[in-house]
């Protein structure tokens, strides 16, 4: 799975559906495309704490709302949603220093919830669940208090756009 990195003022590193992290420097001013303003998502987006992760099993995990299967086949047990993520101030793709990134800006109310949760849960994983499907499970490397996230990694333009569509439903 591609490695992801989320930056919000300070650095939050993550890996899609995993706990490894690789820090990268904050983005430079070189960009090629930004978001288009307020976004109401078309599908439910949840941010849920990861309670445990089991390695890939030979048989599929039982279907349950709090048990999700990652793209690597691991089984994730998750807690209740930490807040309503049905809208974003902005979501956009850009190229920074030759790397494709997804920028997400949270509305003030959601940013406050996210800041509180990430401050209290540094070192833990957070499942990003879209329409009941696990999209990513980042490890919180530092508190995200500015309301702006950046997901970066070894993505092609097509892959980062697919992630953008998964999160926004558009």
NUMARFI-690796 format. One record per residue: residue number from 1; residue in three letters; x, y, z of N, C-alpha, C, CB in turn. Coordinates in steps of 0.2 Angstrom, whole numbers. Atoms other than C-alpha are relative to their C-alpha. Last residue first. Glycine has a CB too. Layout:
R   num   residuo    n.xx    n.yy    n.zz   ca.xx   ca.yy   ca.zz    c.xx    c.yy    c.zz   cb.xx   cb.yy   cb.zz
R   NUM       ALA       X       Y       Z       X       Y       Z       X       Y       Z       X       Y       Z
...
! end
This chain:
R   num   residuo    n.xx    n.yy    n.zz   ca.xx   ca.yy   ca.zz    c.xx    c.yy    c.zz   cb.xx   cb.yy   cb.zz
R   170       UNK       1      -3       6     -87      66     -31       5      -2      -5       0       8       1
R   169       UNK       5       3       4     -89      55     -16      -2       3      -6      -7       0       5
R   168       UNK       5      -5       1     -78      68      -6      -7      -4      -3       2       5      -5
R   167       UNK       2      -4      -5     -67      55       2      -6       5      -1       6       4       3
R   166       UNK       3       4      -5     -67      42     -11      -2       4       6       6      -5       2
R   165       UNK       7       2       2     -66      55     -25      -2      -4       6       0      -4      -7
R   164       UNK       4      -6       0     -50      63     -17      -7      -2      -1       2       5      -5
R   163       UNK       0      -1      -8     -42      46     -14      -5       6       1       7       1       3
R   162       UNK       5       5      -2     -46      42     -33      -1       1       8       3      -7      -1
R   161       UNK       7      -2       2     -38      59     -37      -5      -5       2       0       1      -8
R   160       UNK       2      -5      -5     -22      54     -27      -7       3      -2       5       6       0
R   159       UNK       1       3      -7     -21      37     -36      -2       6       4       6      -3       2
R   158       UNK       6       4       0     -23      45     -54      -2      -2       7       1      -6      -5
R   157       UNK       6      -5       0     -10      59     -50      -6      -4       0       1       4      -7
R   156       UNK       0      -3       7       2      45     -45      -6       5       0      -1      -6      -6
R   155       UNK       6       0       4       5      43     -27       1       2      -7      -6       4       4
R   154       UNK      -2       2       6      21      40     -17      -6      -2      -5       4      -7       0
R   153       UNK      -4       6       0      16      50      -2       2      -2      -7      -5      -6       3
R   152       UNK      -5       0       5       5      65       3       4      -7       0       6       5       0
R   151       UNK      -2       7       0     -10      68      13       4       0      -6      -7      -4      -2
R   150       UNK      -3       2       7     -11      86      18       2      -7       0       6       5      -1
R   149       UNK      -3       7       0     -23      91      33       3       0      -7      -4      -6       1
R   148       UNK      -2       1       7     -28     109      38       4      -7       0       4       6      -3
R   147       UNK       6       1       4     -39     112      54       2      -2      -8      -4       5       0
R   146       UNK       1      -5       5     -24     120      62      -6      -1      -4       6       2      -4
R   145       UNK       3      -6      -3     -23     110      78      -2       5      -5       3       2       6
R   144       UNK       2      -4       6     -18      93      71      -4       5       3      -3      -5      -5
R   143       UNK       7      -3       0      -9      85      86      -1       4      -6      -1       4       7
R   142       UNK       1      -7      -4       6      75      82      -7       2       0       6       5      -3
R   141       UNK      -7      -1      -2      11      57      75       0       7       4       5       1      -6
R   140       UNK      -1      -7      -2      -7      51      74       7       2       3      -6       2       5
R   139       UNK      -2       0      -7      -6      34      65       1       8       2       7      -4       2
R   138       UNK      -6      -3      -2     -16      34      50       2       0       7       0       7      -2
R   137       UNK       0       0      -7     -29      21      45       7       3       3      -1      -7       3
R   136       UNK      -6      -1      -2     -35      24      27       0      -1       8       3       7      -2
R   135       UNK      -4      -3       5     -50      21      16       8       0       2      -2       6      -2
R   134       UNK      -7      -2      -3     -59       8      27       4       3      -6       3      -5       4
R   133       UNK      -7       3       2     -76       6      19       6       4       3       0       0      -8
R   132       UNK      -1       6      -3     -93      10      27       6      -4      -2      -6      -4      -1
R   131       UNK       5       5       2     -97      24      16       0      -7       2      -1       0      -8
R   130       UNK       4      -4       4     -80      32      19      -5      -5      -3       4       2      -7
R   129       UNK       5       4       3     -71      27      34      -4       4      -4      -4      -4       6
R   128       UNK       4      -5       5     -55      36      39      -4      -5      -4       5       4      -5
R   127       UNK       3       3       6     -48      25      54      -4       5      -4      -5      -6       1
R   126       UNK       7      -2       2     -38      34      66      -2      -3      -6       1       8       0
R   125       UNK       2       0       7     -22      26      74      -7       2       0       0      -7      -3
R   124       UNK       5       5       2     -14      30      90      -2       1      -7      -6       1       5
R   123       UNK      -3       7      -1       3      38      94      -5      -5      -2       3      -1       6
R   122       UNK      -6       1       4      -5      55      98       3      -7       1       5       6       2
R   121       UNK      -1       7       3     -23      52     104       6       0      -4      -6      -2      -3
R   120       UNK       0       5      -5     -27      67     116       2      -7      -2      -7       0       2
R   119       UNK      -4      -2      -6     -21      80     104       0      -5       6      -2       7       3
R   118       UNK      -7       2       2     -28      71      89       4       2       6       2       4      -6
R   117       UNK      -1       7       1     -46      71      97       8      -2      -1      -4      -3      -5
R   116       UNK       0       3      -7     -45      89     103       1      -7       0      -8       1       3
R   115       UNK      -6      -2      -4     -39      95      86       0      -3       7       0       8       1
R   114       UNK      -5       3       3     -52      85      76       7       2       5       2       1      -7
R   113       UNK       1       7      -2     -66      92      87       6      -4      -2      -6      -4      -3
R   112       UNK      -1       0      -7     -60     109      84      -1      -7       3      -5       5       4
R   111       UNK      -7      -1      -2     -57     107      66       1       0       7       3       6      -3
R   110       UNK      -3       6       1     -75     100      64       8       0       2      -1      -3      -7
R   109       UNK       3       4      -5     -82     116      71       3      -7       0      -8      -1       0
R   108       UNK      -3      -1      -6     -70     127      61      -3      -5       6      -3       7       2
R   107       UNK       3      -6      -3     -73     119      45       2       1       7      -8      -1      -1
R   106       UNK       6       1      -3     -59     107      39      -4       6       2       1      -4       7
R   105       UNK       1      -5      -5     -47     110      26      -7      -1       3       1       7      -3
R   104       UNK       7       0      -3     -41      95      16       0       5       5      -2      -7       3
R   103       UNK       1      -5      -5     -26      95       4      -7       0       2       2       7      -2
R   102       UNK       7      -1      -1     -22      79      -6      -1       5       6      -5      -6       1
R   101       UNK       2      -1      -7      -4      78     -12      -8       2      -1       3       5       4
R   100       UNK       7      -2       0       5      73     -28      -3      -1       7      -4      -5      -5
R    99       UNK       4       5      -3      24      74     -27      -8       2       0       2      -2       8
R    98       UNK       0       6       4      35      84     -39      -4      -6       3       7      -3      -1
R    97       UNK      -7       3       1      40      97     -26       0      -7      -3       3      -1       7
R    96       UNK      -4      -3      -4      21      99     -22       7      -3      -1      -2       1       7
R    95       UNK      -6       3       0       8      94     -35       5       4       4       2      -1      -7
R    94       UNK      -5      -4       3     -10      98     -31       7      -4       0       1       7       5
R    93       UNK      -6       3       2     -26      90     -27       5       5      -2      -1      -6      -5
R    92       UNK      -3      -1       7     -40      99     -18       6      -4      -1       1       7      -1
R    91       UNK      -3       6       2     -53      98      -4       3       1      -7      -5      -6       1
R    90       UNK      -4       1       7     -59     114       4       3      -7       0       5       6      -1
R    89       UNK      -1      -7       3     -70     120      18       3      -1      -7       5       4       5
R    88       UNK      -7      -3       0     -75     102      21       0       7      -2       5      -5      -3
R    87       UNK      -2      -6       4     -92      94      24       7       2       2      -5       6       1
R    86       UNK       4       0       6    -100      78      31       1       6      -5      -7       0       2
R    85       UNK      -5      -2       6     -86      75      43      -4       0      -6       6      -5       0
R    84       UNK       3      -1       6     -97      74      59       4       3      -5      -7       4       0
R    83       UNK       3      -6       2     -87      69      74      -3      -1      -7       4       6       0
R    82       UNK      -1      -5      -4     -77      56      83      -3       7      -1       8       1       0
R    81       UNK      -3      -6       3     -85      41      76       1       6       5      -6       2      -5
R    80       UNK       5      -4       2     -88      26      88       4       6      -4      -4       3       5
R    79       UNK       4      -3      -4     -73      14      90      -5       4      -3       3       4       6
R    78       UNK       0      -7      -1     -65       3      77      -5       2       5      -1       3      -6
R    77       UNK       5      -1      -5     -59     -15      76       0       7       1       0      -5       6
R    76       UNK       0      -5      -4     -48     -17      60      -6       1       5       1       7      -4
R    75       UNK       6      -2      -3     -45     -33      52       1       5       5      -3      -7       3
R    74       UNK       0      -1      -7     -30     -34      40      -7       2       3       5       5       3
R    73       UNK       3       6      -3     -33     -39      22       0       0       8       3      -6      -3
R    72       UNK      -5       6      -1     -20     -27      15      -3      -6       3       5       3       4
R    71       UNK      -1       3       7     -35     -16       8       6      -5       1       3       6      -4
R    70       UNK      -4      -4       4     -41     -15      26       2      -3      -7       6       2       4
R    69       UNK      -6       3       4     -56     -25      32       4       5      -4      -2      -6      -4
R    68       UNK      -1      -2       7     -68     -17      45       6      -3      -3       1       8      -1
R    67       UNK      -5       4       2     -76     -22      61       1       1      -7      -1      -8       1
R    66       UNK      -7      -2      -3     -86     -10      70       6      -4      -1      -1       0       8
R    65       UNK      -1      -7       1    -102     -11      59       7       3       3      -5       5       3
R    64       UNK       3      -4      -6    -101     -29      58       2       7      -1       3      -3       7
R    63       UNK       2      -6       2     -97     -42      44      -4       3       6      -6       0      -6
R    62       UNK       7      -1       0     -87     -56      50      -2       7      -1      -3      -3       7
R    61       UNK       3      -2      -7     -69     -55      45      -8       0       0       3       7       2
R    60       UNK       2      -7      -1     -65     -64      29      -3       1       7      -5       2      -5
R    59       UNK       7      -1       1     -56     -81      30      -2       7       1      -4      -5       4
R    58       UNK       1       4       5     -37     -84      29      -8       0      -2       1      -8       1
R    57       UNK       2       7      -2     -34     -70      40      -1      -3      -6      -6       1       4
R    56       UNK       5       3       5     -24     -54      37      -2      -7       2       3       0      -7
R    55       UNK      -3       1       6     -16     -47      53      -5      -4      -5       6      -5       0
R    54       UNK      -2       7       1     -27     -41      67       3      -1      -7      -6      -5       1
R    53       UNK      -1       3       7     -28     -23      71       2      -7       0       5       5      -4
R    52       UNK      -4       6       1     -36     -16      87       1      -1      -7      -2      -6       4
R    51       UNK      -1       4      -6     -45      -1      94       5      -5       0      -7      -2       3
R    50       UNK      -1       7       1     -44      11      79       2      -3       7       6      -1      -5
R    49       UNK      -6       3      -3     -52      27      83       0      -7      -2       0       1       7
R    48       UNK       2       5      -6     -66      32      70       7      -2       3      -4      -6      -2
R    47       UNK      -7       0      -3     -66      47      58      -1      -4       6       4       7       1
R    46       UNK       0       0      -7     -82      45      47       8       0       2      -3      -7       3
R    45       UNK      -7       1      -2     -86      50      30       0       0       7       4       6      -3
R    44       UNK      -2      -1      -7    -104      47      24       8      -1       1      -4      -5       4
R    43       UNK       0       6      -4    -106      49       5       2       1       7       5      -6      -3
R    42       UNK       6       3       2    -110      64      -6      -1      -7       4       1      -2      -7
R    41       UNK      -2       7       3     -98      75       3      -7      -3      -2       4      -4       6
R    40       UNK       4       4      -4    -102      94       5       1      -7      -3      -8       2       0
R    39       UNK       2       7       2     -87     103      -1      -5      -3       4       6      -4      -2
R    38       UNK       4       4      -4     -83     122       1      -3      -7      -3      -6       3       3
R    37       UNK       5      -3      -5     -70     129     -10      -4      -5       3      -4       4      -4
R    36       UNK       5      -5       3     -62     123     -27      -5       3       5      -4      -4      -5
R    35       UNK       7       2       0     -46     114     -22      -5       6      -2      -2      -1       7
R    34       UNK       3       0      -7     -29     118     -28      -7      -2       0       1       7       3
R    33       UNK       7      -1      -1     -19     114     -43      -2       0       7      -3      -6      -4
R    32       UNK       3       0       7      -1     115     -49      -7       0       0       2      -6      -4
R    31       UNK       6       4       0       9     119     -33      -3       1      -7      -5       3       5
R    30       UNK       1       3       7      26     125     -29      -6      -4       0       6      -3      -2
R    29       UNK       5      -4       3      25     135     -12      -2      -2      -7       2       7       0
R    28       UNK      -3      -6       3      34     121      -3      -6       4      -3       6      -1      -4
R    27       UNK       0      -2       7      25     108       8       3       6      -2      -7      -1      -3
R    26       UNK       6      -4       2      31     104      25       0       2      -7      -1       6       5
R    25       UNK       0      -7      -2      46      91      26      -7       4      -2       5       4      -3
R    24       UNK      -2      -4       6      42      73      26       0       7       2      -4      -2      -7
R    23       UNK       1      -8       0      40      61      40       3       3      -6       4       3       6
R    22       UNK      -5      -3       3      38      42      36       0       8       0       2      -3      -7
R    21       UNK       0      -7       2      26      32      47       7       3      -3      -2       5       5
R    20       UNK      -7      -3       2      22      14      49      -1       7      -2       3      -4      -5
R    19       UNK      -2      -4      -5       5      10      57       7       3      -1       0      -3       7
R    18       UNK      -6       3      -3      -5       3      43       2       5       5       6      -2      -5
R    17       UNK       1       6      -3     -21       5      33       6      -3       3      -3      -5      -5
R    16       UNK       7       2       2     -14      19      22      -1      -7       4      -1      -1      -7
R    15       UNK       0       5       5       2      24      31      -7      -2      -1       5      -5       1
R    14       UNK       4       6       0       3      40      42       1      -5      -6      -7       2       0
R    13       UNK      -2       5       5      13      55      47      -4      -6       0       8      -2       0
R    12       UNK       4       6      -2       6      70      55       2      -5      -5      -8       1       1
R    11       UNK       0       5       5      18      85      54      -4      -6       3       7      -3      -1
R    10       UNK      -5       5      -1      15     101      62      -1      -6      -4       0      -1       8
R     9       UNK      -4      -5      -4       5     115      54       6      -4       2      -4       2       6
R     8       UNK       4      -6      -3      -6     101      48       4       4       4      -7      -4       3
R     7       UNK      -4      -6      -3       4      88      37      -6       5       2       5       3      -4
R     6       UNK       5      -6      -1      -3      71      33       4       5       4      -7      -3       3
R     5       UNK      -2      -5      -5       9      58      25      -5       6       1       7       3      -1
R     4       UNK       3      -7       0       4      43      16       3       4       5      -8      -1       1
R     3       UNK      -1      -4      -6      13      27      11      -3       7      -1       8       1       2
R     2       UNK      -4      -6       1       6      17      -4       1       4       7      -3       5      -5
R     1       UNK       4      -6       0       0       0       0       4       6       0      -5       0       6
! end
